[in-house]
Amino acid sequence: MAEIDFDDFLKVDVRVGRVVRAEPFPEARKPAIKMWIDFGPELGEKKTSAQVTVHYDPATLVGQQVMAVVNFPPRQIGPFMSEVLVLGFPDADGAIVLARPDHDVPEGGRLH
C-alpha cells in the first residue's frame, strides 16, 4: 500500500454519530440495513445502508454510536440514497463488525 502524508489523511472526514433509526433493506442485492445517524448540530442526520446483518439487527443498532466517512459524495443504492460510509472490519468469516468508540463521545466528533 502506498504511503500518504498527513494532509491526505485530513481529507477523509471520519465522524462519530448515533443511530437514531434503523430498518431492514429488503430491496438491496445483498442483505443490508438502512440507518439514519445523528452527527450532531454541525452535520445533522445522514442516512446510509450497510451490509451488517450477520452481527446486527435494526433494533439493536438504534442508540449505538458508529463511525462513518461523511465527506464522500452521496451514492444511490437501489431505491435508497446513501449519504455516508459507515466503517467496519471483517471478522474471520468476512462479515462486517462496525467500528465504534468504546465510550460515548459527543456526536459529530472527528477522528484524530
Secondary structure, 3 states (H helix, E strand, C coil): CCCCCHHHHHHCCEEEEEEEEEEECCCCCCCCEEEEEECHHHHCEEEEEECCCCCCCHHHHCCCEEEEECCCCCEEECCEEECCEECEEECCCCCEEECCCCCCCCCCCECC
